[in-house]
Amino acid sequence: MPKSFADLLREARTQIREVTPLEVSALPKGTAVIVDVREEYEWEQGYIPGAEHVSKGYLEQAIEEVAPDRDQPVVLYCAGGIRSLFAAQTMQEMGYTDVASMSAGFQGWKSAGLPFDKPITLSQDQKQRYSRHLLIPEVGSAGQARLLASRALIIGAGGLGSPAALYLAAAGVGTIGLVDFDIVDVSNLQRQIVHTTARVGERKVESASVAIKALNPEIEVVAHEEMLGAANVERIIAGYDVILDGTDTFETRYILNDAAVAAGIPVIHASVFRFEGQLTTFVPYEGPCYRCLYPTPPPPELAPGCSVAGVLGVVPGILGLLQTNEALKVLLGIGNTLAGRLMLFDALETEFTELQLRRDPRCPVCSDEAVAARAAGRPLATTAMGADAPFLLTTTGLAGTISPEARA
């Protein structure tokens, strides 16, 4: 015999435990997964703090991503407490053993005077532009809003900075700072894809700004048309959430490293040489810094620039994209960064190798002693460029090769 809606509702209430909004608010943090099963437009009007959003129409497809443990307590809610009952029935059929529905739904939560959050809503144009991000649970609307509010600084609008600038802009990183004092030369175009033949002779920061704005007009570009140095580094990096190091001199890298560690800003470092490149992420105090890896600078003959040694054009492109990937993970707070790992790339072999890094307990910049000394206003001395000191690739920073098994 066919069942009416009233029959189905009575049946659901006999099978599903209901809890009140006050009972849900009293749950200790982390004891239950709270899931909002309303539609997107309802979620945008407000939601219970800490709740996950899985609309009822996608419940079977997506619930395992937010509640992988079928024995963990789960509380579902909707607008008035009806849809969540039926959604809880579905979860029981999927094998979930402790599912409850919040009576009176979100309306009851608000009527009880309980706090709720409102998501940062995206415009229709933003939803369309970033639609592929919105489909990824690790990004979604909240992650995209976080990117739009983020600030990334690129040091050098060259081979590494070119792809980074374009992909950061495409991803919707709201503010992109560019540091470069050079002009576009025709020899740059073999690898610096943010520039064009038509813009040869223009300032690189201006040329890159044109390309970024053409790709994504809503991105704010901050042009720092100056050479990064000890006198201006603190001013330039202030306020940024992540820095992409595309410099090509050891002196600039040391200056940037020391200031970024003091400011607590992560730096995504990459460098290239002919067919090879290396990449790592320096997160202050969570892993080593640049001086842990290179305690002393090499002599010039061991570190020639691209204009002397040459470089296969695609190599800085590959490393620049990997830098961008690291930067997006840092900004979104997802995945495992390369902090504590040095990735080596060989283009001729198409081979990646990883080396494990560790902090130098005697580092004059990031060690506990160095932090205390800065706080006391007497920072420790560092090895200056050109000083008469032996070059060390590092004895402390490199801790061995990481096997695929160790990464799994």
Contacts in CASP RR format, 6 or more apart in sequence:
PFRMAT RR
TARGET T0000
AUTHOR 0000-0000-0000
METHOD contacts of the structure
MODEL  1
MPKSFADLLREARTQIREVTPLEVSALPKGTAVIVDVREEYEWEQGYIPG
AEHVSKGYLEQAIEEVAPDRDQPVVLYCAGGIRSLFAAQTMQEMGYTDVA
SMSAGFQGWKSAGLPFDKPITLSQDQKQRYSRHLLIPEVGSAGQARLLAS
RALIIGAGGLGSPAALYLAAAGVGTIGLVDFDIVDVSNLQRQIVHTTARV
GERKVESASVAIKALNPEIEVVAHEEMLGAANVERIIAGYDVILDGTDTF
ETRYILNDAAVAAGIPVIHASVFRFEGQLTTFVPYEGPCYRCLYPTPPPP
ELAPGCSVAGVLGVVPGILGLLQTNEALKVLLGIGNTLAGRLMLFDALET
EFTELQLRRDPRCPVCSDEAVAARAAGRPLATTAMGADAPFLLTTTGLAG
TISPEARA
3 11 0 8 1.000
8 86 0 8 1.000
9 82 0 8 1.000
9 85 0 8 1.000
12 85 0 8 1.000
12 86 0 8 1.000
12 88 0 8 1.000
12 89 0 8 1.000
13 85 0 8 1.000
15 89 0 8 1.000
15 92 0 8 1.000
16 85 0 8 1.000
16 88 0 8 1.000
16 89 0 8 1.000
16 92 0 8 1.000
16 99 0 8 1.000
16 100 0 8 1.000
16 101 0 8 1.000
17 99 0 8 1.000
17 100 0 8 1.000
17 101 0 8 1.000
18 85 0 8 1.000
18 100 0 8 1.000
18 101 0 8 1.000
18 102 0 8 1.000
18 103 0 8 1.000
19 75 0 8 1.000
19 100 0 8 1.000
19 101 0 8 1.000
19 102 0 8 1.000
19 103 0 8 1.000
20 102 0 8 1.000
20 103 0 8 1.000
20 104 0 8 1.000
21 102 0 8 1.000
21 103 0 8 1.000
21 104 0 8 1.000
21 105 0 8 1.000
21 108 0 8 1.000
21 109 0 8 1.000
21 112 0 8 1.000
21 114 0 8 1.000
22 112 0 8 1.000
22 114 0 8 1.000
24 34 0 8 1.000
24 48 0 8 1.000
24 75 0 8 1.000
24 77 0 8 1.000
24 102 0 8 1.000
24 109 0 8 1.000
25 109 0 8 1.000
25 112 0 8 1.000
25 114 0 8 1.000
27 75 0 8 1.000
31 73 0 8 1.000
32 72 0 8 1.000
32 73 0 8 1.000
32 74 0 8 1.000
32 75 0 8 1.000
33 52 0 8 1.000
33 66 0 8 1.000
33 67 0 8 1.000
33 72 0 8 1.000
33 73 0 8 1.000
33 74 0 8 1.000
33 75 0 8 1.000
34 48 0 8 1.000
34 50 0 8 1.000
34 51 0 8 1.000
34 52 0 8 1.000
34 74 0 8 1.000
34 75 0 8 1.000
34 77 0 8 1.000
35 51 0 8 1.000
35 52 0 8 1.000
35 53 0 8 1.000
35 54 0 8 1.000
35 63 0 8 1.000
35 66 0 8 1.000
35 67 0 8 1.000
35 74 0 8 1.000
35 75 0 8 1.000
35 76 0 8 1.000
35 77 0 8 1.000
36 43 0 8 1.000
36 47 0 8 1.000
36 48 0 8 1.000
36 51 0 8 1.000
36 52 0 8 1.000
36 53 0 8 1.000
36 54 0 8 1.000
36 77 0 8 1.000
36 78 0 8 1.000
36 106 0 8 1.000
37 54 0 8 1.000
37 55 0 8 1.000
37 56 0 8 1.000
37 59 0 8 1.000
37 76 0 8 1.000
37 77 0 8 1.000
37 78 0 8 1.000
37 83 0 8 1.000
37 84 0 8 1.000
37 87 0 8 1.000
38 53 0 8 1.000
38 55 0 8 1.000
38 56 0 8 1.000
38 78 0 8 1.000
38 79 0 8 1.000
38 83 0 8 1.000
38 106 0 8 1.000
39 55 0 8 1.000
40 53 0 8 1.000
40 55 0 8 1.000
42 79 0 8 1.000
42 106 0 8 1.000
43 53 0 8 1.000
43 55 0 8 1.000
43 119 0 8 1.000
44 118 0 8 1.000
44 119 0 8 1.000
44 121 0 8 1.000
45 118 0 8 1.000
46 106 0 8 1.000
46 116 0 8 1.000
46 117 0 8 1.000
46 118 0 8 1.000
46 119 0 8 1.000
47 53 0 8 1.000
47 106 0 8 1.000
47 116 0 8 1.000
47 117 0 8 1.000
47 118 0 8 1.000
47 119 0 8 1.000
48 77 0 8 1.000
48 106 0 8 1.000
48 109 0 8 1.000
48 114 0 8 1.000
48 116 0 8 1.000
48 117 0 8 1.000
49 115 0 8 1.000
49 116 0 8 1.000
49 117 0 8 1.000
50 117 0 8 1.000
51 77 0 8 1.000
52 66 0 8 1.000
52 67 0 8 1.000
54 62 0 8 1.000
54 63 0 8 1.000
54 66 0 8 1.000
56 78 0 8 1.000
56 83 0 8 1.000
56 86 0 8 1.000
56 87 0 8 1.000
59 87 0 8 1.000
59 90 0 8 1.000
59 91 0 8 1.000
60 90 0 8 1.000
60 94 0 8 1.000
62 137 0 8 1.000
63 91 0 8 1.000
63 94 0 8 1.000
65 137 0 8 1.000
66 137 0 8 1.000
67 74 0 8 1.000
67 96 0 8 1.000
70 94 0 8 1.000
70 95 0 8 1.000
70 96 0 8 1.000
70 97 0 8 1.000
71 96 0 8 1.000
71 97 0 8 1.000
71 98 0 8 1.000
72 98 0 8 1.000
73 98 0 8 1.000
73 100 0 8 1.000
74 91 0 8 1.000
74 96 0 8 1.000
74 98 0 8 1.000
74 99 0 8 1.000
74 100 0 8 1.000
75 99 0 8 1.000
75 100 0 8 1.000
75 101 0 8 1.000
75 102 0 8 1.000
76 84 0 8 1.000
76 87 0 8 1.000
76 88 0 8 1.000
76 91 0 8 1.000
76 99 0 8 1.000
76 100 0 8 1.000
76 101 0 8 1.000
76 102 0 8 1.000
77 84 0 8 1.000
77 101 0 8 1.000
77 102 0 8 1.000
77 105 0 8 1.000
77 106 0 8 1.000
77 109 0 8 1.000
78 84 0 8 1.000
78 87 0 8 1.000
78 105 0 8 1.000
78 106 0 8 1.000
79 105 0 8 1.000
79 106 0 8 1.000
79 107 0 8 1.000
80 104 0 8 1.000
80 105 0 8 1.000
80 106 0 8 1.000
80 107 0 8 1.000
80 108 0 8 1.000
81 101 0 8 1.000
81 102 0 8 1.000
81 103 0 8 1.000
81 104 0 8 1.000
81 105 0 8 1.000
84 101 0 8 1.000
84 102 0 8 1.000
84 105 0 8 1.000
85 101 0 8 1.000
87 101 0 8 1.000
88 99 0 8 1.000
88 100 0 8 1.000
88 101 0 8 1.000
91 99 0 8 1.000
92 99 0 8 1.000
102 109 0 8 1.000
104 111 0 8 1.000
106 116 0 8 1.000
109 116 0 8 1.000
110 116 0 8 1.000
119 141 0 8 1.000
119 142 0 8 1.000
119 145 0 8 1.000
120 141 0 8 1.000
120 142 0 8 1.000
120 145 0 8 1.000
120 149 0 8 1.000
121 141 0 8 1.000
122 130 0 8 1.000
122 134 0 8 1.000
122 141 0 8 1.000
122 144 0 8 1.000
122 145 0 8 1.000
122 148 0 8 1.000
126 144 0 8 1.000
126 148 0 8 1.000
126 218 0 8 1.000
127 134 0 8 1.000
129 216 0 8 1.000
130 144 0 8 1.000
130 172 0 8 1.000
133 139 0 8 1.000
133 140 0 8 1.000
133 143 0 8 1.000
133 144 0 8 1.000
133 147 0 8 1.000
133 171 0 8 1.000
134 140 0 8 1.000
134 141 0 8 1.000
134 144 0 8 1.000
138 332 0 8 1.000
138 334 0 8 1.000
138 335 0 8 1.000
139 147 0 8 1.000
139 332 0 8 1.000
139 334 0 8 1.000
143 332 0 8 1.000
144 172 0 8 1.000
146 331 0 8 1.000
146 332 0 8 1.000
147 171 0 8 1.000
147 172 0 8 1.000
147 173 0 8 1.000
147 174 0 8 1.000
147 328 0 8 1.000
147 331 0 8 1.000
147 332 0 8 1.000
148 172 0 8 1.000
148 173 0 8 1.000
148 174 0 8 1.000
149 174 0 8 1.000
150 173 0 8 1.000
150 174 0 8 1.000
150 175 0 8 1.000
150 241 0 8 1.000
150 242 0 8 1.000
150 331 0 8 1.000
151 173 0 8 1.000
151 174 0 8 1.000
151 175 0 8 1.000
151 176 0 8 1.000
151 177 0 8 1.000
151 239 0 8 1.000
151 240 0 8 1.000
151 241 0 8 1.000
152 168 0 8 1.000
152 173 0 8 1.000
152 175 0 8 1.000
152 176 0 8 1.000
152 177 0 8 1.000
152 240 0 8 1.000
152 241 0 8 1.000
152 242 0 8 1.000
152 243 0 8 1.000
152 244 0 8 1.000
152 327 0 8 1.000
152 331 0 8 1.000
153 176 0 8 1.000
153 177 0 8 1.000
153 179 0 8 1.000
153 236 0 8 1.000
153 237 0 8 1.000
153 240 0 8 1.000
153 242 0 8 1.000
153 243 0 8 1.000
153 244 0 8 1.000
154 161 0 8 1.000
154 164 0 8 1.000
154 165 0 8 1.000
154 168 0 8 1.000
154 176 0 8 1.000
154 177 0 8 1.000
154 178 0 8 1.000
154 179 0 8 1.000
154 243 0 8 1.000
154 244 0 8 1.000
154 246 0 8 1.000
155 179 0 8 1.000
155 228 0 8 1.000
155 243 0 8 1.000
155 244 0 8 1.000
155 245 0 8 1.000
155 246 0 8 1.000
155 247 0 8 1.000
155 252 0 8 1.000
155 256 0 8 1.000
156 178 0 8 1.000
156 179 0 8 1.000
156 180 0 8 1.000
156 204 0 8 1.000
156 246 0 8 1.000
156 247 0 8 1.000
157 165 0 8 1.000
157 178 0 8 1.000
157 179 0 8 1.000
157 180 0 8 1.000
157 182 0 8 1.000
157 192 0 8 1.000
157 194 0 8 1.000
157 195 0 8 1.000
157 204 0 8 1.000
157 205 0 8 1.000
157 207 0 8 1.000
157 208 0 8 1.000
158 180 0 8 1.000
158 188 0 8 1.000
158 191 0 8 1.000
158 192 0 8 1.000
158 194 0 8 1.000
158 204 0 8 1.000
158 246 0 8 1.000
158 316 0 8 1.000
159 188 0 8 1.000
159 191 0 8 1.000
159 192 0 8 1.000
159 193 0 8 1.000
159 246 0 8 1.000
159 313 0 8 1.000
159 316 0 8 1.000
159 317 0 8 1.000
159 320 0 8 1.000
160 244 0 8 1.000
160 246 0 8 1.000
160 270 0 8 1.000
160 272 0 8 1.000
160 316 0 8 1.000
160 317 0 8 1.000
160 319 0 8 1.000
160 320 0 8 1.000
160 323 0 8 1.000
161 192 0 8 1.000
161 194 0 8 1.000
161 244 0 8 1.000
161 246 0 8 1.000
161 320 0 8 1.000
161 323 0 8 1.000
162 191 0 8 1.000
162 192 0 8 1.000
162 193 0 8 1.000
162 194 0 8 1.000
162 195 0 8 1.000
162 208 0 8 1.000
162 316 0 8 1.000
162 317 0 8 1.000
162 320 0 8 1.000
163 193 0 8 1.000
163 194 0 8 1.000
163 316 0 8 1.000
163 317 0 8 1.000
163 320 0 8 1.000
163 321 0 8 1.000
163 324 0 8 1.000
164 244 0 8 1.000
164 320 0 8 1.000
164 321 0 8 1.000
164 323 0 8 1.000
164 324 0 8 1.000
164 327 0 8 1.000
165 176 0 8 1.000
165 178 0 8 1.000
165 194 0 8 1.000
165 208 0 8 1.000
165 211 0 8 1.000
165 212 0 8 1.000
166 193 0 8 1.000
166 194 0 8 1.000
166 211 0 8 1.000
166 212 0 8 1.000
166 215 0 8 1.000
167 321 0 8 1.000
167 324 0 8 1.000
168 176 0 8 1.000
168 324 0 8 1.000
168 327 0 8 1.000
168 328 0 8 1.000
169 176 0 8 1.000
169 212 0 8 1.000
169 215 0 8 1.000
169 216 0 8 1.000
169 219 0 8 1.000
170 215 0 8 1.000
170 216 0 8 1.000
171 324 0 8 1.000
171 328 0 8 1.000
172 216 0 8 1.000
172 218 0 8 1.000
172 219 0 8 1.000
173 219 0 8 1.000
173 327 0 8 1.000
173 328 0 8 1.000
173 331 0 8 1.000
174 218 0 8 1.000
174 219 0 8 1.000
174 220 0 8 1.000
175 219 0 8 1.000
175 220 0 8 1.000
175 221 0 8 1.000
175 222 0 8 1.000
176 212 0 8 1.000
176 219 0 8 1.000
176 220 0 8 1.000
176 221 0 8 1.000
176 222 0 8 1.000
177 221 0 8 1.000
177 222 0 8 1.000
177 223 0 8 1.000
177 224 0 8 1.000
177 240 0 8 1.000
178 204 0 8 1.000
178 205 0 8 1.000
178 208 0 8 1.000
178 209 0 8 1.000
178 221 0 8 1.000
178 222 0 8 1.000
178 223 0 8 1.000
178 224 0 8 1.000
179 205 0 8 1.000
179 224 0 8 1.000
179 226 0 8 1.000
179 228 0 8 1.000
179 236 0 8 1.000
180 203 0 8 1.000
180 204 0 8 1.000
180 205 0 8 1.000
180 208 0 8 1.000
180 224 0 8 1.000
180 225 0 8 1.000
181 225 0 8 1.000
181 226 0 8 1.000
181 227 0 8 1.000
182 203 0 8 1.000
182 204 0 8 1.000
183 201 0 8 1.000
183 202 0 8 1.000
183 203 0 8 1.000
183 204 0 8 1.000
184 192 0 8 1.000
184 195 0 8 1.000
184 199 0 8 1.000
184 200 0 8 1.000
184 201 0 8 1.000
184 202 0 8 1.000
184 203 0 8 1.000
184 204 0 8 1.000
184 207 0 8 1.000
185 200 0 8 1.000
185 201 0 8 1.000
186 197 0 8 1.000
186 200 0 8 1.000
188 195 0 8 1.000
189 195 0 8 1.000
189 196 0 8 1.000
189 197 0 8 1.000
189 200 0 8 1.000
190 313 0 8 1.000
191 306 0 8 1.000
191 311 0 8 1.000
191 313 0 8 1.000
191 314 0 8 1.000
191 315 0 8 1.000
191 316 0 8 1.000
191 317 0 8 1.000
193 317 0 8 1.000
194 207 0 8 1.000
194 208 0 8 1.000
194 211 0 8 1.000
194 212 0 8 1.000
195 204 0 8 1.000
195 207 0 8 1.000
195 208 0 8 1.000
195 211 0 8 1.000
196 207 0 8 1.000
196 211 0 8 1.000
199 206 0 8 1.000
199 207 0 8 1.000
199 210 0 8 1.000
203 225 0 8 1.000
205 223 0 8 1.000
205 224 0 8 1.000
205 225 0 8 1.000
206 223 0 8 1.000
206 225 0 8 1.000
208 221 0 8 1.000
209 221 0 8 1.000
209 223 0 8 1.000
212 219 0 8 1.000
212 221 0 8 1.000
213 219 0 8 1.000
213 221 0 8 1.000
224 236 0 8 1.000
226 232 0 8 1.000
226 236 0 8 1.000
228 236 0 8 1.000
228 247 0 8 1.000
228 252 0 8 1.000
228 255 0 8 1.000
228 256 0 8 1.000
229 252 0 8 1.000
229 255 0 8 1.000
230 255 0 8 1.000
233 255 0 8 1.000
233 256 0 8 1.000
233 259 0 8 1.000
234 259 0 8 1.000
234 262 0 8 1.000
234 263 0 8 1.000
237 243 0 8 1.000
237 256 0 8 1.000
237 259 0 8 1.000
237 260 0 8 1.000
237 263 0 8 1.000
237 265 0 8 1.000
238 263 0 8 1.000
239 265 0 8 1.000
240 265 0 8 1.000
241 265 0 8 1.000
241 266 0 8 1.000
241 330 0 8 1.000
241 331 0 8 1.000
242 265 0 8 1.000
242 266 0 8 1.000
242 267 0 8 1.000
242 268 0 8 1.000
242 327 0 8 1.000
242 330 0 8 1.000
242 331 0 8 1.000
243 256 0 8 1.000
243 260 0 8 1.000
243 265 0 8 1.000
243 266 0 8 1.000
243 267 0 8 1.000
243 268 0 8 1.000
244 267 0 8 1.000
244 268 0 8 1.000
244 270 0 8 1.000
244 320 0 8 1.000
244 323 0 8 1.000
244 324 0 8 1.000
244 327 0 8 1.000
245 253 0 8 1.000
245 256 0 8 1.000
245 267 0 8 1.000
245 268 0 8 1.000
245 269 0 8 1.000
245 270 0 8 1.000
246 269 0 8 1.000
246 270 0 8 1.000
246 271 0 8 1.000
246 323 0 8 1.000
247 253 0 8 1.000
247 256 0 8 1.000
248 271 0 8 1.000
248 305 0 8 1.000
248 306 0 8 1.000
250 294 0 8 1.000
250 297 0 8 1.000
250 298 0 8 1.000
250 303 0 8 1.000
250 385 0 8 1.000
251 297 0 8 1.000
251 385 0 8 1.000
253 269 0 8 1.000
253 290 0 8 1.000
254 290 0 8 1.000
254 291 0 8 1.000
254 297 0 8 1.000
254 382 0 8 1.000
254 385 0 8 1.000
256 267 0 8 1.000
256 290 0 8 1.000
257 267 0 8 1.000
257 282 0 8 1.000
257 289 0 8 1.000
257 290 0 8 1.000
257 291 0 8 1.000
257 365 0 8 1.000
258 291 0 8 1.000
258 365 0 8 1.000
258 382 0 8 1.000
260 266 0 8 1.000
260 267 0 8 1.000
260 282 0 8 1.000
260 284 0 8 1.000
261 282 0 8 1.000
261 284 0 8 1.000
261 285 0 8 1.000
261 289 0 8 1.000
261 365 0 8 1.000
261 366 0 8 1.000
262 365 0 8 1.000
262 374 0 8 1.000
264 284 0 8 1.000
264 285 0 8 1.000
265 284 0 8 1.000
266 281 0 8 1.000
266 282 0 8 1.000
266 283 0 8 1.000
266 284 0 8 1.000
266 330 0 8 1.000
266 337 0 8 1.000
266 339 0 8 1.000
267 281 0 8 1.000
267 282 0 8 1.000
267 290 0 8 1.000
268 279 0 8 1.000
268 281 0 8 1.000
268 282 0 8 1.000
268 323 0 8 1.000
268 326 0 8 1.000
268 327 0 8 1.000
268 330 0 8 1.000
269 279 0 8 1.000
269 280 0 8 1.000
269 281 0 8 1.000
269 282 0 8 1.000
269 290 0 8 1.000
270 277 0 8 1.000
270 278 0 8 1.000
270 279 0 8 1.000
270 316 0 8 1.000
270 319 0 8 1.000
270 320 0 8 1.000
270 322 0 8 1.000
270 323 0 8 1.000
271 277 0 8 1.000
271 278 0 8 1.000
271 319 0 8 1.000
272 306 0 8 1.000
272 311 0 8 1.000
272 315 0 8 1.000
272 316 0 8 1.000
272 319 0 8 1.000
273 304 0 8 1.000
273 305 0 8 1.000
273 309 0 8 1.000
273 311 0 8 1.000
274 309 0 8 1.000
274 310 0 8 1.000
274 311 0 8 1.000
274 312 0 8 1.000
274 315 0 8 1.000
275 312 0 8 1.000
275 315 0 8 1.000
275 346 0 8 1.000
275 347 0 8 1.000
275 348 0 8 1.000
276 315 0 8 1.000
276 344 0 8 1.000
276 345 0 8 1.000
276 346 0 8 1.000
276 347 0 8 1.000
277 315 0 8 1.000
277 319 0 8 1.000
277 344 0 8 1.000
277 345 0 8 1.000
277 347 0 8 1.000
278 319 0 8 1.000
278 342 0 8 1.000
278 343 0 8 1.000
278 344 0 8 1.000
278 345 0 8 1.000
279 319 0 8 1.000
279 322 0 8 1.000
279 323 0 8 1.000
279 326 0 8 1.000
279 338 0 8 1.000
279 342 0 8 1.000
279 343 0 8 1.000
279 345 0 8 1.000
280 293 0 8 1.000
280 338 0 8 1.000
280 339 0 8 1.000
280 340 0 8 1.000
280 341 0 8 1.000
280 342 0 8 1.000
280 343 0 8 1.000
280 357 0 8 1.000
281 326 0 8 1.000
281 330 0 8 1.000
281 337 0 8 1.000
281 338 0 8 1.000
281 339 0 8 1.000
281 340 0 8 1.000
282 288 0 8 1.000
282 289 0 8 1.000
282 290 0 8 1.000
282 339 0 8 1.000
283 330 0 8 1.000
283 337 0 8 1.000
283 339 0 8 1.000
284 366 0 8 1.000
285 366 0 8 1.000
285 371 0 8 1.000
286 339 0 8 1.000
287 339 0 8 1.000
287 340 0 8 1.000
287 357 0 8 1.000
287 358 0 8 1.000
287 359 0 8 1.000
287 366 0 8 1.000
288 340 0 8 1.000
288 357 0 8 1.000
288 358 0 8 1.000
288 359 0 8 1.000
288 360 0 8 1.000
288 363 0 8 1.000
288 366 0 8 1.000
288 397 0 8 1.000
289 359 0 8 1.000
289 363 0 8 1.000
289 365 0 8 1.000
289 366 0 8 1.000
291 360 0 8 1.000
291 363 0 8 1.000
291 364 0 8 1.000
291 365 0 8 1.000
291 366 0 8 1.000
291 382 0 8 1.000
292 357 0 8 1.000
292 358 0 8 1.000
292 359 0 8 1.000
292 360 0 8 1.000
292 363 0 8 1.000
292 366 0 8 1.000
292 394 0 8 1.000
292 396 0 8 1.000
292 397 0 8 1.000
293 342 0 8 1.000
293 357 0 8 1.000
293 394 0 8 1.000
293 397 0 8 1.000
293 398 0 8 1.000
294 392 0 8 1.000
294 393 0 8 1.000
294 394 0 8 1.000
295 360 0 8 1.000
295 363 0 8 1.000
295 383 0 8 1.000
295 392 0 8 1.000
295 394 0 8 1.000
295 396 0 8 1.000
296 383 0 8 1.000
296 387 0 8 1.000
296 389 0 8 1.000
296 390 0 8 1.000
296 391 0 8 1.000
296 392 0 8 1.000
297 303 0 8 1.000
297 383 0 8 1.000
297 385 0 8 1.000
297 386 0 8 1.000
297 391 0 8 1.000
298 391 0 8 1.000
299 391 0 8 1.000
302 391 0 8 1.000
312 347 0 8 1.000
314 347 0 8 1.000
315 345 0 8 1.000
315 347 0 8 1.000
318 345 0 8 1.000
318 347 0 8 1.000
319 345 0 8 1.000
322 343 0 8 1.000
326 337 0 8 1.000
326 338 0 8 1.000
329 335 0 8 1.000
329 336 0 8 1.000
329 337 0 8 1.000
330 337 0 8 1.000
340 356 0 8 1.000
340 357 0 8 1.000
340 358 0 8 1.000
341 354 0 8 1.000
341 355 0 8 1.000
341 356 0 8 1.000
341 357 0 8 1.000
341 402 0 8 1.000
342 354 0 8 1.000
342 355 0 8 1.000
342 356 0 8 1.000
342 357 0 8 1.000
342 398 0 8 1.000
343 352 0 8 1.000
343 353 0 8 1.000
343 354 0 8 1.000
344 352 0 8 1.000
344 353 0 8 1.000
344 354 0 8 1.000
344 355 0 8 1.000
345 351 0 8 1.000
345 352 0 8 1.000
346 352 0 8 1.000
346 353 0 8 1.000
353 401 0 8 1.000
354 401 0 8 1.000
354 402 0 8 1.000
354 407 0 8 1.000
355 398 0 8 1.000
355 399 0 8 1.000
355 400 0 8 1.000
355 401 0 8 1.000
355 402 0 8 1.000
356 398 0 8 1.000
356 399 0 8 1.000
356 400 0 8 1.000
356 401 0 8 1.000
356 402 0 8 1.000
357 397 0 8 1.000
357 398 0 8 1.000
357 399 0 8 1.000
358 396 0 8 1.000
358 397 0 8 1.000
358 399 0 8 1.000
359 366 0 8 1.000
359 367 0 8 1.000
359 396 0 8 1.000
359 397 0 8 1.000
360 366 0 8 1.000
360 367 0 8 1.000
360 394 0 8 1.000
360 396 0 8 1.000
360 397 0 8 1.000
361 367 0 8 1.000
361 368 0 8 1.000
361 396 0 8 1.000
362 369 0 8 1.000
362 396 0 8 1.000
363 370 0 8 1.000
364 370 0 8 1.000
364 379 0 8 1.000
364 380 0 8 1.000
364 381 0 8 1.000
364 382 0 8 1.000
365 380 0 8 1.000
365 382 0 8 1.000
369 380 0 8 1.000
370 379 0 8 1.000
370 380 0 8 1.000
373 379 0 8 1.000
373 380 0 8 1.000
383 389 0 8 1.000
END
